[in-house]
C-alpha cells in the first residue's frame, strides 16, 4: 500500500530524534544493522516493512494491511520520511513498541 509521508513534517516531534539516530548510525544501518530510537511511549505498536523510493517524494510503499492509511503509526511514518530525507533508499523493517517507546529501524 502507498503510505503518504507527513503532510507537515515540521510539526512532528518524531522526525528530529529519527534523523539524529540515522545520521549517527548511517553506515551501520545501510550495511544491514539496526538502530533504535527512543521516543515517548504512547501511540500504536506495530511492525511494517517499508520501501523508500528515491523517485517518490510523496509516499513510501508499505505492507500495511488496513484500508485506511490514517491508522498507520505516526512514529513509523516519521521514520520512513526521515529515511527519505537522509537518502537511505531501499527496504526497511520498522517497528515500534508503545510500552518502551523504542522504534527500531533495520534495512532488509
PAMIBA-517059 format. One record per atom (N, C-alpha, C): x, y, z negated. Coordinates in pm, whole numbers, padded with zeros to 5 digits, always signed. Layout:
% residues N
XYZ;...
//
This chain:
% residues 108
+00084-00117+00000;+00000+00000+00000;+00089+00125+00000;+00044+00224+00068;+00115+00353+00074;+00077+00434-00050;+00178+00472-00130;+00157+00548-00252;+00224+00685-00237;+00145+00788-00248;+00199+00924-00232;+00284+00962-00352;+00389+01040-00323;+00473+01094-00429;+00397+01202-00503;+00445+01245-00621;+00375+01351-00695;+00351+01475-00609;+00231+01530-00619;+00199+01649-00540;+00271+01772-00590;+00290+01783-00720;+00361+01896-00778;+00471+01842-00870;+00584+01802-00811;+00688+01738-00891;+00745+01827-01002;+00731+01958-00989;+00783+02048-01092;+00706+02035-01223;+00586+01982-01218;+00504+01966-01338;+00531+01834-01410;+00599+01742-01345;+00623+01611-01404;+00737+01617-01506;+00711+01565-01625;+00816+01559-01726;+00899+01432-01715;+00871+01349-01614;+00943+01224-01597;+01053+01233-01492;+01048+01331-01404;+01144+01338-01293;+01285+01373-01341;+01298+01468-01433;+01433+01504-01481;+01505+01388-01547;+01441+01316-01641;+01513+01202-01700;+01547+01093-01598;+01457+01069-01503;+01486+00969-01398;+01603+01016-01312;+01602+01143-01274;+01710+01198-01192;+01844+01191-01261;+01846+01223-01389;+01971+01218-01465;+02025+01075-01471;+01937+00978-01499;+01979+00838-01507;+02031+00788-01371;+01964+00827-01264;+02007+00785-01130;+02141+00849-01096;+02156+00978-01123;+02284+01046-01095;+02399+00983-01172;+02377+00951-01299;+02484+00896-01383;+02516+00750-01351;+02424+00679-01289;+02443+00535-01265;+02420+00496-01120;+02440+00589-01029;+02409+00568-00887;+02480+00446-00828;+02610+00436-00849;+02685+00324-00789;+02637+00189-00841;+02614+00180-00971;+02564+00055-01028;+02427+00021-00971;+02342+00121-00960;+02208+00099-00906;+02214+00052-00761;+02292+00119-00679;+02298+00085-00537;+02365-00050-00511;+02444-00097-00607;+02508-00227-00590;+02426-00341-00652;+02301-00311-00689;+02212-00415-00737;+02193-00420-00887;+02258-00330-00959;+02239-00325-01103;+02108-00258-01138;+02078-00257-01266;+01956-00190-01309;+01992-00076-01403;+01903+00021-01411;+01920+00131-01505;+01793+00145-01587;+01811+00187-01711;+01699+00211-01800;+01688+00359-01827;+01565+00407-01831;+01535+00547-01858;+01441+00551-01978;+01478+00625-02080;+01392+00639-02196;+01290+00748-02173;+01163+00713-02181;+01053+00808-02161;+00958+00800-02281;+00870+00898-02296;+00773+00891-02405;+00686+00765-02395;+00672+00691-02504;+00596+00565-02500;+00445+00587-02498;+00393+00604-02380;+00249+00616-02354;+00225+00567-02212;+00107+00592-02162;+00077+00561-02022;+00050+00414-01998;+00062+00373-01872;+00033+00237-01831;+00162+00158-01813;+00168+00040-01872;+00277-00052-01843;+00255-00108-01704;+00363-00148-01642;+00349-00210-01511;+00482-00244-01449;+00474-00323-01345;+00591-00361-01266;+00548-00358-01120;+00624-00283-01039;+00587-00265-00900;+00713-00272-00814;+00701-00339-00701;+00807-00335-00600;+00776-00218-00508;+00875-00131-00490;+00857-00009-00414;+00963-00001-00305;+00921+00039-00186;+01016+00060-00076;+01026+00210-00050;+01147+00263-00069;+01173+00404-00046;+01225+00419+00096;+01149+00489+00178;+01184+00506+00319;+01237+00648+00342;+01350+00659+00405;+01404+00791+00438;+01325+00862+00545;+01233+00793+00607;+01154+00851+00717;+01020+00906+00671;+00985+00887+00544;+00854+00932+00496;+00871+01016+00369;+00866+01148+00380;+00883+01235+00262;+00756+01248+00178;+00647+01186+00219;+00519+01200+00151;+00487+01081+00061;+00528+00960+00102;+00486+00842+00029;+00587+00729+00039;+00574+00635-00054;+00652+00512-00050;+00557+00396-00024;+00612+00280+00003;+00533+00159+00017;+00547+00081-00112;+00436+00027-00163;+00440-00045-00290;+00348-00167-00285;+00381-00266-00367;+00297-00385-00376;+00191-00364-00484;+00121-00256-00474;+00017-00218-00569;-00113-00285-00528;-00172-00363-00616;-00287-00443-00581;-00423-00379-00602;-00427-00252-00639;-00554-00186-00664;-00588-00091-00550;-00715-00079-00514;-00752+00007-00402;-00741+00157-00432;-00742+00194-00559;-00738+00335-00596;-00598+00373-00643;-00527+00449-00560;-00389+00482-00595;-00379+00583-00710;-00492+00642-00751;-00486+00734-00865;-00454+00660-00995;-00471+00528-00997;-00435+00448-01114;-00290+00404-01113;-00217+00437-01009;-00075+00400-01000;+00000+00468-01114;+00085+00395-01189;+00153+00453-01305;+00237+00576-01268;+00213+00686-01338;+00282+00813-01308;+00432+00803-01327;+00475+00729-01426;+00619+00717-01450;+00688+00643-01335;+00622+00542-01282;+00678+00467-01169;+00672+00554-01043;+00567+00630-01026;+00556+00724-00912;+00669+00827-00918;+00697+00880-01038;+00805+00978-01055;+00941+00916-01025;+00961+00791-01068;+01087+00723-01040;+01106+00704-00890;+00999+00666-00819;+01008+00649-00674;+01043+00781-00606;+00979+00888-00649;+01007+01021-00593;+01153+01060-00618;+01201+01033-00738;+01339+01068-00772;+01437+00987-00689;+01407+00861-00664;+01492+00781-00575;+01497+00841-00435;+01382+00886-00385;+01379+00950-00254;+01467+01075-00252;+01451+01161-00352;+01529+01285-00358;+01678+01259-00372;+01715+01148-00437;+01856+01110-00452;+01909+01035-00331;+01821+01018-00228;+01856+00947-00105;+01899+00802-00132;+01831+00740-00228;+01853+00600-00260;+01743+00519-00192;+01761+00496-00063;+01659+00428+00016;+01671+00277-00002;+01562+00208+00021;+01561+00063+00010;+01449+00015-00080;+01459-00112-00123;+01355-00172-00206;+01401-00178-00351;+01308-00145-00439;+01336-00140-00583;+01225-00208-00661;+01264-00269-00770;+01171-00321-00868;+01171-00218-00982;+01056-00156-01006;+01047-00054-01110;+00943-00100-01211;+00983-00104-01337;+00890-00147-01441;+00892-00047-01555;+00780-00044-01625;+00767+00045-01740;+00695-00028-01852;+00752-00018-01973;+00691-00077-02092;+00640+00036-02181;+00510+00047-02195;+00450+00157-02270;+00483+00155-02418;+00511+00036-02474;+00542+00027-02616;+00681+00083-02649;+00778+00053-02565;+00915+00101-02590;+00944+00233-02520;+00867+00264-02414;+00894+00384-02335;+01009+00366-02237;+01052+00242-02215;+01165+00215-02125;+01114+00189-01983;+01167+00268-01891;+01144+00250-01748;+01271+00189-01691;+01259+00078-01621;+01374+00009-01563;+01364+00014-01411;+01474+00052-01347;+01482+00058-01201;+01592-00038-01158;+01559-00127-01065;+01658-00224-01013;+01640-00235-00863;+01752-00223-00791;+01746-00240-00645;+01740-00387-00614;+01654-00424-00517;+01640-00565-00479;+01671-00583-00332;
//
